[in-house]
Amino acid sequence: MTYLDDDLGMVTFSLICPECGVANPDDSLNCMVCDRDLTNIVLFLEDDSFDLELTNEHLIEYRKNFWGTDRTGKVNRYPLSEIRNIEYGSPVTRFKFDFNGERKVIPLRKENMEILKDVLPIVIKRNNI
């Protein structure tokens, strides 16, 4: 929703609901379609083979099918307090980290890698993780 009058400002719909995928106003507490609580979402990235949700406590990976059109139902939840040895791959865009003694590698589009690279360290530092 946008207003023509600059004095009223402009409302942006950039808070994506991880549950249903609908864009909500940035200051929404709940999704206007499915009513999911959005207060803990720091970042949501849609990528080719999964979606990533970043909260203050977790990195959540929603797996998609081969074509990237639908979610498979498989969800991997990584507590930020248990993630170690974070690397942002180059020249191939791979987000890598250790979790429960295993090396996890998540391929990301370049623009998503840059966003995650900027936001994740801030969340970790802010929460003293």
Backbone hydrogen bonds, N-H to C=O, Kabsch-Sander energy under -0.5 kcal/mol:
donor,donor_aa,acceptor,acceptor_aa,energy
3,Y,9,G,-0.5
6,D,4,L,-0.7
8,L,5,D,-1.4
9,G,5,D,-0.7
11,V,1,M,-0.9
12,T,10,M,-0.5
14,S,12,T,-0.6
15,L,24,N,-1.9
16,I,14,S,-1.0
17,C,22,V,-2.2
21,G,17,C,-2.2
24,N,15,L,-2.4
26,D,12,T,-1.8
28,S,25,P,-2.2
31,C,36,R,-2.1
35,D,31,C,-1.1
38,L,29,L,-3.1
39,T,29,L,-0.7
41,I,38,L,-1.1
42,V,40,N,-0.5
42,V,54,L,-3.0
43,L,54,L,-1.9
45,L,52,L,-3.1
47,D,45,L,-0.6
47,D,50,F,-1.9
51,D,62,Y,-2.1
52,L,45,L,-2.9
53,E,60,I,-2.7
54,L,43,L,-3.2
55,T,53,E,-0.5
55,T,58,H,-2.8
56,N,40,N,-0.7
59,L,78,Y,-2.4
60,I,53,E,-3.2
60,I,58,H,-0.5
61,E,76,N,-3.3
62,Y,51,D,-3.0
62,Y,60,I,-0.6
63,R,61,E,-0.7
63,R,74,K,-2.5
64,K,49,S,-2.4
65,N,70,D,-2.8
68,G,65,N,-1.6
72,T,63,R,-2.3
73,G,63,R,-0.7
76,N,61,E,-2.6
77,R,75,V,-0.5
78,Y,59,L,-3.0
78,Y,76,N,-0.5
80,L,57,E,-2.9
82,E,79,P,-1.9
83,I,80,L,-1.1
84,R,98,D,-2.4
87,E,96,K,-2.8
89,G,87,E,-0.6
89,G,94,R,-4.2
94,R,92,V,-1.4
95,F,106,I,-3.2
96,K,87,E,-2.8
96,K,94,R,-0.6
97,F,104,K,-2.0
98,D,84,R,-3.2
99,F,102,E,-2.8
100,N,82,E,-0.5
102,E,99,F,-1.8
104,K,97,F,-3.6
104,K,102,E,-0.6
106,I,95,F,-2.9
108,L,93,T,-2.2
113,M,109,R,-2.4
114,E,110,K,-2.1
115,I,111,E,-1.7
116,L,112,N,-2.7
117,K,113,M,-2.6
118,D,114,E,-1.5
119,V,115,I,-2.4
120,L,116,L,-2.4
123,V,119,V,-2.0
124,I,120,L,-2.5
125,K,121,P,-2.4
126,R,122,I,-2.8
127,N,123,V,-1.8
128,N,125,K,-1.4
129,I,124,I,-2.7
